[in-house]
Amino acid sequence: MELKMKKIEVLGKKDTRSGFGAGLHELGKKNPNVVGLCADLTGSLKMDAFKEEFPERFFQVGIAEANMMGMAAGMTIGGKIPYTGTFANFSTGRVYDQIRQSIAYSNKNVKIAASHAGLTLGEDGATHQILEDIGMMKMLPNMTVVVPCDYNQTKQATIALADHEGPAYLRFGRPSVPIFTPEDAKFEIGKADVLIEGTDVTIVACGHLVWKAIEAAEQLEAKGISAEVINMHTIKPFDAKAVLDSVSKTKCVVTAEEHMINGGLGDSVAQVLAQNTPTPQEYVGVNDQFGQSGKPDELMTKYGIDTVNVVQACEKVIKRK
């Protein structure tokens, strides 16, 4: 019997950073302990609504990211739940020492909100397009790492992290992308979402690449290939069961991420497979290169993280079964 792929409905289009801003504003109304800190990028991080309604709980620290992390760590001692906001490059690479020593090592309840991650930052170029941040953050003990896929899920993740005790890294982006997760869905940290069920190949994706994986599954169906698509929105703690359950059916996997192949989602999947059930795997990610200035869509094509690359990786890995 021919299996018909589940059609994913597009509910609109919006940037994931706006999902963070909406989630933070909603949190401000619900939880008086939530505070916001920003390193001179309030508009870019969409923190304006929180700032305007709760000025006594918003701290503009200026271009002083290391100081912001130290302040946030200190605020947790008094029971506050600080959300720090700046670009992903400055949220990690510039302040890794402060995060390691003052937040992760001491297990402080800081939520590091990181916007403009990956190549889709676009014209700002390689100095801002960090592609190593998932790996940097997931290697820190005590750190939770969340990479939501669209506006709704970013909003939900922002809200959910307030109830999660301990440091967390929330990665999102700048461009408008399709909204396809339900507005009222419950976000469960560490629990992957199976968006499409399939039998021939597993696609595990995070962030902006989840939509590319959905597009790839549709193109593969037209070729008679049944792809299972997993939205691995939490990189740490990692939902190993979701991967193992899927590959027990499909016998092969493709990972897709807007990140270096080294150290990211693909490595997490490979580790699970190596320890449990060695399985053919192909990677869709940036291969040991810095980015460059350009339009987001053109950069995704140039660096091999577009829909066509996911399709090609699936066709390649199926032949390796």
Phi, psi and omega per residue, in radians:
M1 nan 2.322 -3.135
E2 -1.308 2.287 3.110
L3 -1.575 2.304 3.114
K4 -1.694 2.195 -3.094
M5 -1.202 2.451 3.060
K6 -1.132 2.278 3.130
K7 -1.502 2.204 3.122
I8 -1.573 2.124 -3.105
E9 -1.458 2.329 3.061
V10 -1.545 2.148 -3.062
L11 -1.667 -0.107 -3.083
G12 2.676 -2.871 -3.138
K13 -2.573 2.280 -3.105
K14 -2.864 2.753 3.117
D15 -1.353 2.545 -3.116
T16 -1.226 -0.480 3.107
R17 -1.086 -0.553 3.076
S18 -1.196 -0.506 3.031
G19 -1.118 -0.687 3.067
F20 -1.102 -0.825 -3.126
G21 -1.040 -0.736 3.129
A22 -1.159 -0.703 3.121
G23 -1.152 -0.716 3.133
L24 -1.134 -0.729 3.121
H25 -1.090 -0.747 3.106
E26 -1.120 -0.707 3.089
L27 -1.063 -0.691 -3.138
G28 -1.013 -0.609 3.128
K29 -1.285 -0.536 -3.035
K30 -1.597 -0.615 -2.957
N31 -2.238 1.895 -3.098
P32 -1.193 -0.202 3.126
N33 -1.494 -0.205 3.122
V34 -1.298 2.227 3.093
V35 -2.225 2.702 3.132
G36 -2.070 2.414 3.046
L37 -2.221 2.433 -3.124
C38 -2.449 2.505 -3.118
A39 -1.754 1.146 3.013
D40 1.160 0.489 3.135
L41 -2.380 0.710 -3.049
T42 -1.004 -0.791 3.138
G43 -1.157 -0.752 -3.138
S44 -1.119 -0.594 3.135
L45 -1.541 -0.022 3.134
K46 1.035 0.688 3.134
M47 -1.693 0.142 -3.056
D48 -1.068 -0.770 -3.093
A49 -1.089 -0.734 3.093
F50 -1.109 -0.788 -3.126
K51 -1.039 -0.755 -3.077
E52 -1.246 -0.665 -3.099
E53 -1.488 -0.477 -3.106
F54 -2.252 1.076 -3.066
P55 -1.068 -0.497 -3.138
E56 -1.294 -0.211 3.137
R57 -1.982 0.233 3.129
F58 -2.082 2.330 -3.069
F59 -2.213 1.956 3.079
Q60 -1.557 1.882 -3.019
V61 -1.635 -0.102 -3.098
G62 1.341 -2.963 -3.101
I63 -1.409 1.274 -3.075
A64 -2.586 1.138 -3.003
E65 -1.099 -0.686 3.135
A66 -1.094 -0.718 3.091
N67 -1.111 -0.666 3.131
M68 -1.052 -0.735 -3.140
M69 -1.155 -0.696 3.094
G70 -1.131 -0.735 3.091
M71 -1.064 -0.780 -3.123
A72 -1.075 -0.757 3.124
A73 -1.051 -0.738 3.133
G74 -1.136 -0.660 -3.121
M75 -1.103 -0.520 -3.125
T76 -1.156 -0.454 -3.131
I77 -1.110 -0.531 3.106
G78 -1.598 0.183 3.072
G79 1.603 0.077 3.111
K80 -1.357 2.766 3.080
I81 -2.054 1.580 -3.071
P82 -1.449 2.397 2.981
Y83 -1.940 2.029 3.115
T84 -1.639 2.430 -3.085
G85 -2.232 2.133 2.945
T86 -2.887 -3.116 3.126
F87 -1.124 2.672 -3.073
A88 -1.029 -0.646 3.130
N89 -1.085 -0.742 -3.123
F90 -1.405 -0.347 3.113
S91 -1.358 -0.229 -3.062
T92 -2.290 -1.194 -3.041
G93 -1.033 -0.712 -3.087
R94 -1.300 -0.439 -2.976
V95 -2.230 0.460 -3.051
Y96 -1.060 -0.671 3.142
D97 -1.095 -0.786 -3.141
Q98 -1.129 -0.691 3.114
I99 -1.144 -0.786 -3.109
R100 -1.088 -0.861 -3.002
Q101 -1.423 -0.780 -2.977
S102 -1.630 -0.360 -3.067
I103 -1.992 -1.024 -3.064
A104 -1.233 -0.853 -3.091
Y105 -1.048 -0.701 -3.130
S106 -1.654 0.108 3.031
N107 0.975 0.817 -3.120
K108 -1.427 2.597 -3.023
N109 -1.474 1.017 -3.109
V110 -1.797 2.387 3.085
K111 -1.874 1.962 -3.088
I112 -1.620 1.837 -3.103
A113 -1.642 2.053 -2.973
A114 -2.113 1.921 -3.130
S115 -1.741 3.012 3.047
H116 0.999 0.728 -3.138
A117 -1.476 2.660 2.987
G118 1.304 -2.990 -3.089
L119 -1.163 -0.475 -3.050
T120 -1.250 -0.036 2.910
L121 -1.036 -0.570 2.972
G122 1.476 -2.088 -2.909
E123 -1.175 -0.293 -3.135
D124 -1.202 -0.334 2.968
G125 1.449 -3.002 -2.944
A126 -1.056 -0.568 -3.098
T127 -1.135 -0.410 -3.111
H128 -1.902 -0.342 -3.044
Q129 -1.472 1.260 -3.100
I130 -1.209 2.337 -3.119
L131 -2.177 0.220 -3.102
E132 -2.034 -0.060 -2.904
D133 -1.182 -0.628 3.127
I134 -1.072 -0.805 3.124
G135 -1.082 -0.763 -3.139
M136 -1.033 -0.754 -3.035
M137 -1.416 -0.611 -3.100
K138 -1.243 -0.368 3.118
M139 -1.364 -0.212 3.131
L140 -1.394 2.177 3.036
P141 -0.983 2.543 3.110
N142 1.355 -0.184 -3.045
M143 -1.512 2.262 2.982
T144 -1.638 2.443 -3.094
V145 -2.207 2.097 -3.068
V146 -2.175 2.273 -3.132
V147 -2.272 1.480 -3.086
P148 -1.256 2.869 -2.932
C149 -1.769 -0.424 -3.095
D150 -2.647 -3.075 -3.090
Y151 -1.008 -0.912 -3.087
N152 -1.058 -0.766 -3.098
Q153 -1.232 -0.564 3.083
T154 -1.150 -0.721 3.074
K155 -1.064 -0.816 -3.129
Q156 -1.102 -0.709 -3.136
A157 -1.158 -0.706 3.112
T158 -1.011 -0.796 -3.133
I159 -1.189 -0.748 -3.104
A160 -1.107 -0.603 -3.084
L161 -1.164 -0.383 3.110
A162 -1.151 -0.503 3.127
D163 -1.582 -0.090 3.127
H164 -1.605 2.155 -3.115
E165 -1.487 2.109 3.098
G166 2.195 2.934 -3.107
P167 -1.191 2.539 -3.132
A168 -2.549 2.583 3.080
Y169 -2.025 2.109 -3.120
L170 -1.996 2.002 -3.033
R171 -1.889 2.217 3.117
F172 -2.555 -3.047 -2.936
G173 -2.390 -3.085 -3.023
R174 -1.656 -0.724 -2.991
P175 -1.340 2.753 3.010
S176 -1.304 2.288 -3.122
V177 -2.339 2.795 -3.127
P178 -1.018 2.479 3.008
I179 -1.726 2.147 -3.073
F180 -2.448 -0.030 3.035
T181 -1.651 2.581 -3.098
P182 -1.108 2.506 -3.124
E183 -1.104 -0.547 -3.065
D184 -1.772 0.239 -3.124
A185 -1.163 2.556 3.087
K186 -1.524 2.237 3.123
F187 -1.620 2.121 -3.132
E188 -2.013 1.975 -3.135
I189 -1.068 2.263 3.094
G190 1.471 0.121 -3.128
K191 -2.124 1.877 -3.087
A192 -1.198 2.733 3.099
D193 -1.892 2.155 3.013
V194 -1.515 1.876 -3.063
L195 -1.473 -0.659 -3.137
I196 -2.366 2.309 3.079
E197 -1.598 2.444 -3.134
G198 -2.657 3.045 -3.022
T199 -2.208 -0.261 -3.012
D200 -1.734 -0.574 -3.101
V201 -2.725 2.514 3.075
T202 -1.765 2.294 3.010
I203 -1.995 2.063 3.095
V204 -1.890 2.099 -3.049
A205 -2.361 2.851 3.055
C206 -2.482 2.800 3.061
G207 1.032 -2.449 -3.102
H208 -1.099 -0.361 -3.099
L209 -1.367 -0.163 3.092
V210 -1.134 -0.760 3.119
W211 -1.138 -0.666 3.094
K212 -1.082 -0.635 3.107
A213 -1.154 -0.679 3.099
I214 -1.122 -0.781 3.093
E215 -1.058 -0.714 3.127
A216 -1.104 -0.719 3.133
A217 -1.068 -0.662 3.111
E218 -1.153 -0.733 3.125
Q219 -1.186 -0.635 3.122
L220 -1.188 -0.643 3.114
E221 -1.052 -0.659 3.120
A222 -1.128 -0.347 3.104
K223 -1.710 0.085 3.125
G224 1.480 0.308 -3.129
I225 -1.915 2.252 -3.114
S226 -1.708 1.948 -3.095
A227 -1.865 2.366 3.013
E228 -1.673 2.267 -3.095
V229 -1.981 2.144 3.127
I230 -1.992 2.192 3.034
N231 -1.558 1.739 -3.135
M232 -1.591 1.286 -3.061
H233 -1.230 -0.366 3.070
T234 -1.930 2.054 3.126
I235 -1.485 -0.515 3.081
K236 -2.644 2.144 0.013
P237 -1.194 2.526 -2.991
F238 -1.654 2.355 -3.135
D239 -1.481 1.404 -3.117
A240 -1.115 -0.610 -3.103
K241 -1.059 -0.711 -3.133
A242 -1.060 -0.716 3.124
V243 -1.183 -0.835 -3.081
L244 -1.152 -0.681 3.094
D245 -1.089 -0.695 -3.100
S246 -1.234 -0.848 -3.090
V247 -1.238 -0.290 3.031
S248 -1.127 -0.435 3.078
K249 -1.589 -0.838 -2.936
T250 -1.542 -0.486 3.114
K251 1.195 0.190 3.053
C252 -2.826 2.788 -3.025
V253 -2.567 2.550 2.977
V254 -2.126 2.335 3.041
T255 -1.880 2.484 -3.062
A256 -2.397 2.182 -3.070
E257 -2.707 2.628 3.063
E258 -1.591 1.218 -2.961
H259 -2.871 2.886 3.003
M260 -1.021 2.528 3.015
I261 -1.032 -0.670 3.116
N262 -1.297 2.206 2.931
G263 1.556 -0.104 -3.041
G264 -1.766 -2.517 3.140
L265 -1.023 -0.759 -3.108
G266 -1.009 -0.717 3.106
D267 -1.133 -0.666 3.125
S268 -1.119 -0.725 3.108
V269 -1.152 -0.784 -3.120
A270 -1.046 -0.672 3.136
Q271 -1.112 -0.774 3.120
V272 -1.082 -0.768 -3.122
L273 -1.168 -0.728 -3.126
A274 -1.101 -0.609 -3.096
Q275 -1.435 -0.350 -3.015
N276 -2.108 -0.853 -3.063
T277 -2.731 1.498 -3.110
P278 -0.830 2.192 -2.966
T279 -2.446 2.455 3.062
P280 -0.986 2.316 -3.118
Q281 -2.412 2.427 2.987
E282 -2.111 2.580 -3.068
Y283 -1.919 2.316 2.906
V284 -1.974 1.938 -3.100
G285 -3.019 3.115 3.124
V286 -1.406 2.252 -3.007
N287 -1.687 1.484 2.973
D288 0.976 0.801 3.125
Q289 -2.386 2.665 2.909
F290 -1.447 2.758 3.089
G291 -1.408 -2.908 3.084
Q292 -2.731 2.960 3.141
S293 -1.239 2.410 3.118
G294 2.957 3.087 3.095
K295 -1.313 2.447 -3.058
P296 -0.883 -0.854 -3.098
D297 -1.095 -0.698 -3.138
E298 -1.182 -0.632 3.127
L299 -1.197 -0.684 3.115
M300 -1.099 -0.651 3.091
T301 -1.201 -0.825 -3.093
K302 -1.074 -0.700 -3.058
Y303 -1.631 0.155 2.963
G304 1.321 0.598 3.118
I305 -2.204 0.669 3.136
D306 -1.828 3.098 -3.109
T307 -0.968 -0.777 -3.109
V308 -1.054 -0.595 3.130
N309 -1.207 -0.625 3.081
V310 -1.154 -0.760 3.114
V311 -1.048 -0.842 -3.116
Q312 -1.099 -0.700 3.130
A313 -1.119 -0.671 3.115
C314 -1.136 -0.794 3.132
E315 -1.100 -0.641 3.134
K316 -1.199 -0.771 -3.060
V317 -1.259 -0.526 3.098
I318 -1.086 -0.646 3.126
K319 -1.191 -0.331 -3.117
R320 -1.542 -0.120 -3.118
K321 -1.130 nan nan
